[in-house]
Amino acid sequence: MSIPPPSTVCEAEALLVIVIDASLVRFVPALFDSSVPALLVSDVPERHPNLNFVSVESGVGWIPFMLETLDYEMSENAPDDLAKMKKMPSEYFRSNMFATFWFENARNKLPDLIEAVGEDSILFETDFPHPTCLYPEPLATVKDKMATLPVETQKKIYGENARKLYRL
């Protein structure tokens, strides 16, 4: 996995999505530990505002802490670097990143988790065919959890966000 150098990133209006596969954490733990935060504090989202990234097989429970930590650490420990950025790292996440949800219920506080991550930044996945997948009935598996969310939020997570992201 690598972010293409600027000269290879399509500057046209064509769809370009880079997938960050969290399943790689099984093989290279340091890669996942730093890939999303490093991307958010790099100048890539700023230079390529229409470039989207998707963190797959990662769940979303870790994201609020990571975003809060990035914003805090940049303010406290890298204020000069932060001053060069047009947005906070958490804002770049909301404008350029998507993450996938499939099993979490956030200790029965799923609405709070979805609000913290941003309902426009979450895609539903089944994780099929991995052992942790929701097979054989993915929608039935998450039905009760998803029922705690407003219908419009459910629609976004179940498919509208993906439809918009992939221009379907």
Summary of the structure (lengths in Angstrom):
residues: 168
radius of gyration: 16.3
end to end distance: 25.2
largest distance: 50.8
contacts: 444
relative contact order: 0.13
helix: 53%
strand: 11%
